Amino acid sequence: MNFQEISDRIKTIIIESTGKEKIMDKEIAKHLSLEAQYYAVIKRRNKIPFEAIAYFCKRHNANMNWILLGQKPQYCISSKTSGTP
């Protein structure tokens, strides 16, 4: 897993939800509920914040497999739209 690719996919979700064109690292950290300084450290060390990403995916209905591995679909299908009770 590549930290930069994961970060880019998170940026895509943030751009779609906020309408902003440019997303800075401090905004990614905020959306992941991480301190900006901590985000800078894990970025430099190429450490993936799995728990923060899991909560981000839950809040944004994003597919964690897409965030981490690039596997489609980008968003989770809710049980309401899939016909499952």
Backbone hydrogen bonds, N-H to C=O, Kabsch-Sander energy under -0.5 kcal/mol:
donor,donor_aa,acceptor,acceptor_aa,energy
3,F,1,M,-0.5
6,I,2,N,-2.3
7,S,3,F,-2.7
8,D,4,Q,-2.4
9,R,5,E,-1.9
10,I,6,I,-2.2
11,K,7,S,-2.5
12,T,8,D,-1.9
13,I,9,R,-1.7
14,I,10,I,-2.4
15,I,11,K,-3.1
16,E,12,T,-2.3
17,S,13,I,-2.0
18,T,14,I,-2.5
19,G,15,I,-2.6
27,E,24,M,-0.8
28,I,24,M,-1.7
29,A,25,D,-2.7
30,K,26,K,-1.9
31,H,27,E,-2.4
32,L,28,I,-1.8
33,S,30,K,-1.3
34,L,29,A,-3.1
39,Y,35,E,-2.5
40,A,36,A,-2.1
41,V,37,Q,-1.8
42,I,38,Y,-2.6
43,K,39,Y,-2.2
44,R,40,A,-2.1
45,R,41,V,-2.1
46,N,42,I,-0.6
46,N,43,K,-0.8
47,K,42,I,-2.6
50,F,48,I,-1.7
53,I,49,P,-2.4
54,A,50,F,-2.5
55,Y,51,E,-2.1
56,F,52,A,-2.1
57,C,53,I,-2.8
58,K,54,A,-2.0
59,R,55,Y,-2.3
60,H,56,F,-2.1
61,N,57,C,-0.8
61,N,58,K,-0.6
62,A,57,C,-1.8
63,N,74,Q,-2.7
64,M,62,A,-0.6
66,W,63,N,-0.5
67,I,63,N,-2.1
68,L,64,M,-2.9
69,L,65,N,-2.5
70,G,65,N,-0.7
70,G,66,W,-1.3
71,Q,65,N,-1.4
76,C,61,N,-2.5
78,S,76,C,-0.6
81,T,78,S,-0.6
82,S,78,S,-1.3
83,G,79,S,-0.8
84,T,79,S,-0.7
